């Protein structure tokens, strides 16, 4: 209970500052909107199942792409706090190290939720037709995945020897993860060796599960497997990040 209380205090302060930065939230939507406007129509023509099915296929992948980069860059917010000594001052407070991390992650999830809803609403204008329970389930799954990505992002910010490496290292990791998750094109187009590599990518299972959810399937094999992988990934990522975060502030 003390950890939860401390996490909510950190979240309140972090979220208040983030929500006042509306420009930052809007900037985070630029990349997915560009993909939606410029790549989505091409995919509609490329896929044989028609316009509605194409958007049901593409929007879930776009949500994962948004989460990958939105929460993947969360560690940038930690860098100035480390540089200014803010984290060092937090070290002397009675707040647990887990609470200090959870509060930040919760802030990132709030921003991600706002952006996810915005992309879904924009997708409706393009012809997306999906059941509301499926959309809500997919957003919930993406938020759980966001816990993993934000936690690992903070870990990366702490472990890198210099802050200038953060962006190139993150881009070097995020781009292969995106391409190997089937976000842009179906993985059925991939050759056997590439398809085998994608099996090690947790984002691939999230994308498959969310697409089934958008189709109204909630107990299919891709959904059950995707939920299991995403939850396990979140537990492992949060546990490792909490340990590293705690050591850094001890």
C-alpha positions as CSV (number, residue, x, y, z in Angstrom):
1,X,0.0,0.0,0.0
2,X,2.9,2.4,0.8
3,X,4.4,1.6,-2.6
4,X,1.1,2.3,-4.4
5,X,0.6,5.5,-2.5
6,X,4.1,6.7,-3.3
7,X,3.7,5.8,-7.0
8,X,0.4,7.7,-7.2
9,X,2.1,10.8,-5.7
10,X,4.9,10.6,-8.3
11,X,2.3,9.9,-11.0
12,X,0.3,13.0,-10.0
13,X,3.3,15.3,-10.2
14,X,4.6,13.8,-13.4
15,X,1.2,13.7,-15.1
16,X,0.4,17.2,-14.2
17,X,3.5,18.5,-15.9
18,X,3.0,16.2,-18.9
19,X,-0.6,17.2,-19.5
20,X,0.3,20.8,-19.5
21,X,2.7,20.0,-22.4
22,X,0.0,19.6,-25.0
23,X,2.5,20.3,-27.8
24,X,4.5,17.3,-26.7
25,X,1.5,15.0,-26.9
26,X,0.6,16.3,-30.3
27,X,4.1,15.8,-31.6
28,X,4.0,12.2,-30.5
29,X,1.1,11.7,-32.9
30,X,2.8,13.1,-36.0
31,X,4.6,9.9,-37.0
32,X,1.6,7.5,-36.7
33,X,-0.6,10.1,-38.5
34,X,1.9,10.3,-41.3
35,X,1.8,6.5,-41.6
36,X,-2.0,6.5,-41.5
37,X,-2.4,9.2,-44.1
38,X,0.4,8.2,-46.5
39,X,0.9,4.4,-46.1
40,X,-2.6,3.3,-45.1
41,X,-4.2,4.0,-48.5
42,X,-1.5,2.0,-50.2
43,X,-2.1,-0.9,-48.0
44,X,-5.8,-0.8,-48.7
45,X,-5.0,-1.3,-52.4
46,X,-2.3,-4.0,-51.7
47,X,-4.4,-6.3,-49.5
48,X,-7.0,-8.4,-51.3
49,X,-9.7,-8.4,-48.5
50,X,-11.2,-5.0,-49.2
51,X,-11.0,-1.6,-47.5
52,X,-12.7,-2.4,-44.2
53,X,-10.6,-5.5,-43.5
54,X,-7.4,-3.6,-44.5
55,X,-8.0,-0.9,-41.9
56,X,-8.8,-3.6,-39.3
57,X,-5.5,-5.1,-40.2
58,X,-3.5,-1.9,-40.2
59,X,-4.8,0.1,-37.3
60,X,-3.8,-2.4,-34.6
61,X,-0.3,-2.5,-36.0
62,X,-0.2,1.3,-36.0
63,X,-1.2,1.3,-32.4
64,X,1.7,-1.0,-31.5
65,X,4.0,1.3,-33.6
66,X,2.8,4.3,-31.7
67,X,3.4,2.5,-28.3
68,X,6.8,1.4,-29.4
69,X,8.1,4.9,-30.1
70,X,6.0,6.8,-27.5
71,X,7.0,4.7,-24.5
72,X,10.3,3.7,-26.0
73,X,11.5,7.3,-25.8
74,X,10.3,7.6,-22.2
75,X,13.9,7.4,-21.0
76,X,14.5,10.8,-22.5
77,X,12.5,12.3,-19.6
78,X,14.8,10.7,-17.1
79,X,18.1,12.1,-18.6
80,X,17.6,15.7,-17.5
81,X,16.5,14.5,-14.0
82,X,19.7,12.5,-13.7
83,X,21.8,15.4,-15.0
84,X,20.2,18.0,-12.6
85,X,20.5,15.7,-9.6
86,X,16.7,15.4,-9.1
87,X,16.9,11.6,-8.9
88,X,19.6,12.0,-6.2
89,X,17.3,14.2,-4.2
90,X,14.6,11.6,-4.5
91,X,17.0,9.0,-3.1
92,X,16.8,10.5,0.4
93,X,13.0,10.3,0.5
94,X,11.2,7.3,2.1
95,X,9.6,6.5,-1.3
96,X,10.4,3.0,-2.5
97,X,12.4,2.6,-5.7
98,X,9.6,0.7,-7.3
99,X,7.2,3.6,-6.6
100,X,9.6,6.0,-8.3
101,X,9.6,3.9,-11.4
102,X,5.9,3.0,-11.4
103,X,4.9,6.7,-11.1
104,X,6.8,7.5,-14.2
105,X,5.5,4.5,-16.1
106,X,1.9,5.4,-15.1
107,X,2.5,8.9,-16.5
108,X,3.7,7.4,-19.8
109,X,0.7,5.1,-20.0
110,X,-1.7,8.0,-19.5
111,X,-0.1,9.9,-22.4
112,X,-0.1,6.7,-24.5
113,X,-3.8,6.2,-23.8
114,X,-4.6,9.6,-25.0
115,X,-2.7,9.0,-28.2
116,X,-4.1,5.6,-28.8
117,X,-7.7,6.9,-28.6
118,X,-6.8,9.7,-31.0
119,X,-5.5,7.2,-33.6
120,X,-8.5,5.0,-33.3
121,X,-10.9,7.9,-33.8
122,X,-8.9,9.1,-36.8
123,X,-9.0,5.5,-38.1
124,X,-12.8,5.6,-38.0
125,X,-12.7,8.5,-40.4
126,X,-10.8,6.4,-42.9
127,X,-13.2,3.4,-42.7
128,X,-12.1,1.4,-39.7
129,X,-15.0,-0.8,-38.5
130,X,-14.3,-2.8,-35.4
131,X,-16.4,-3.9,-32.3
132,X,-16.0,-1.6,-29.4
133,X,-15.1,-4.4,-26.9
134,X,-12.3,-5.5,-29.3
135,X,-10.9,-2.0,-29.6
136,X,-11.0,-1.6,-25.8
137,X,-9.3,-4.9,-25.3
138,X,-6.6,-4.1,-27.8
139,X,-5.9,-0.7,-26.1
140,X,-5.7,-2.5,-22.7
141,X,-3.2,-5.0,-24.2
142,X,-1.2,-2.1,-25.7
143,X,-1.0,-0.4,-22.3
144,X,0.4,-3.6,-20.7
145,X,3.0,-3.7,-23.5
146,X,3.7,-0.1,-22.8
147,X,4.7,-1.0,-19.3
148,X,7.5,-3.2,-20.7
149,X,8.6,-0.6,-23.3
150,X,8.7,2.3,-20.8
151,X,10.5,0.3,-18.2
152,X,13.2,-0.9,-20.6
153,X,13.5,2.7,-21.9
154,X,14.3,3.9,-18.4
155,X,16.8,1.1,-18.0
156,X,18.5,2.0,-21.2
157,X,18.8,5.7,-20.1
158,X,20.4,4.6,-16.8
159,X,22.8,2.0,-18.2
160,X,24.2,3.9,-21.2
161,X,27.5,5.6,-20.5
162,X,26.5,8.8,-22.2
163,X,23.1,10.4,-22.9
164,X,24.1,11.0,-26.5
165,X,23.9,7.3,-27.2
166,X,20.3,7.0,-26.2
167,X,18.6,8.0,-29.5
168,X,20.9,6.0,-31.9
169,X,20.7,2.9,-29.7
170,X,17.0,3.2,-29.3
171,X,16.4,3.7,-33.0
172,X,18.8,0.7,-33.8
173,X,16.6,-1.5,-31.6
174,X,13.1,-0.1,-32.3
175,X,13.3,-0.2,-36.1
176,X,14.1,-4.0,-36.3
177,X,11.4,-4.7,-33.7
178,X,8.9,-2.7,-35.8
179,X,9.8,-4.4,-39.1
180,X,9.8,-7.9,-37.6
181,X,6.4,-7.5,-35.9
182,X,4.3,-7.4,-39.0
183,X,3.1,-3.9,-38.4
184,X,3.4,-2.7,-42.0
185,X,2.9,-5.9,-44.0
186,X,1.6,-9.4,-43.2
187,X,4.3,-11.7,-42.0
188,X,2.9,-14.3,-44.4
189,X,4.8,-12.4,-47.1
190,X,8.1,-13.1,-45.3
191,X,10.5,-15.9,-46.3
192,X,10.9,-18.8,-43.9
193,X,14.1,-17.6,-42.3
194,X,12.7,-14.2,-41.6
195,X,9.5,-15.6,-40.3
196,X,11.5,-17.7,-37.9
197,X,13.2,-14.6,-36.5
198,X,9.9,-12.9,-35.8
199,X,9.0,-15.6,-33.4
200,X,11.4,-14.1,-30.9
201,X,9.8,-10.7,-31.1
202,X,7.1,-10.1,-28.4
203,X,5.6,-7.3,-30.4
204,X,4.7,-9.7,-33.1
205,X,2.4,-11.6,-30.7
206,X,0.8,-8.3,-29.5
207,X,0.1,-7.3,-33.1
208,X,-1.5,-10.7,-34.0
209,X,-3.6,-10.6,-30.8
210,X,-4.8,-7.1,-31.4
211,X,-5.8,-7.8,-35.0
212,X,-7.9,-10.7,-33.8
213,X,-9.5,-8.5,-31.2
214,X,-10.4,-5.9,-33.8
215,X,-12.1,-8.8,-35.7
216,X,-14.2,-9.6,-32.7
217,X,-12.3,-12.8,-31.7
218,X,-11.4,-12.8,-28.0
219,X,-10.5,-16.4,-27.2
220,X,-8.6,-17.4,-30.4
221,X,-5.1,-18.8,-30.2
222,X,-3.3,-15.6,-31.3
223,X,-5.2,-13.7,-28.6
224,X,-4.5,-16.1,-25.8
225,X,-0.9,-16.4,-26.8
226,X,-0.5,-12.7,-27.3
227,X,-1.9,-11.9,-23.9
228,X,0.3,-14.4,-22.2
229,X,3.5,-13.2,-23.9
230,X,2.7,-9.5,-23.3
231,X,2.0,-10.1,-19.6
232,X,5.1,-12.2,-19.1
233,X,7.1,-9.6,-21.0
234,X,5.7,-6.8,-18.7
235,X,6.5,-8.8,-15.5
236,X,10.1,-9.5,-16.5
237,X,10.8,-6.0,-17.9
238,X,9.4,-4.3,-14.8
239,X,11.2,-6.6,-12.5
240,X,14.6,-6.0,-14.2
241,X,14.0,-2.3,-14.5
242,X,13.1,-1.9,-10.9
243,X,16.3,-3.7,-9.8
244,X,18.5,-1.5,-12.0
245,X,16.6,1.6,-11.1
246,X,17.0,0.8,-7.4
247,X,20.7,0.1,-7.7
248,X,21.2,3.4,-9.5
249,X,19.6,5.3,-6.6
250,X,21.1,3.3,-3.7
